[in-house]
């Protein structure tokens, strides 16, 4: 029972860490767009009022791709990879390594 709680706690901590890193990446992404706005304005000669539209359009496209990606993840889920398995998901104990080269 104690081992089960420890594993559950470790999984919850890993999930929380993953969510924090994902939120940091979204924040970093939005900051990069904001920093690039003066260069975009100068390069394309956009008026100051148009810069908000650039930010809005980028954010909407980003959110749309997040929705599509999450829907595809829900639809197809995690699948076995066969010989090209990820190094982060080791084989089960007792399983044989893939044959061939």
Steps between C-alpha positions, in 0.01 A plus 500: 500500500783741587679424173178574314469843667864582426457413135181701481670797666796477261263490204311802631824690554618415149167614354517826694856560380396432141209745526726768649752459219221513240364822652850648501535417130168671419607809694841499331336465160268796561795707625699427185210618285473822705874562468485446122216749445721809448704315237181382330364855503819640350539225238143505371415861576202399712310763695504480879134393506576201279752353743222385731347310208832325442513389862137390496537305176812323629332411829189366323708283265708372791188415701341333199801275449497413871137393468568293189804337662311414817210359299738281301662388825159407640402320182814296444658493847829338580578217261772237519794608288650158424869509415525879507391531863586809695793494745271656762273194495721197563393147421312301760709271719535157348423613145744415226687773308400548136672266259668603181687815412 
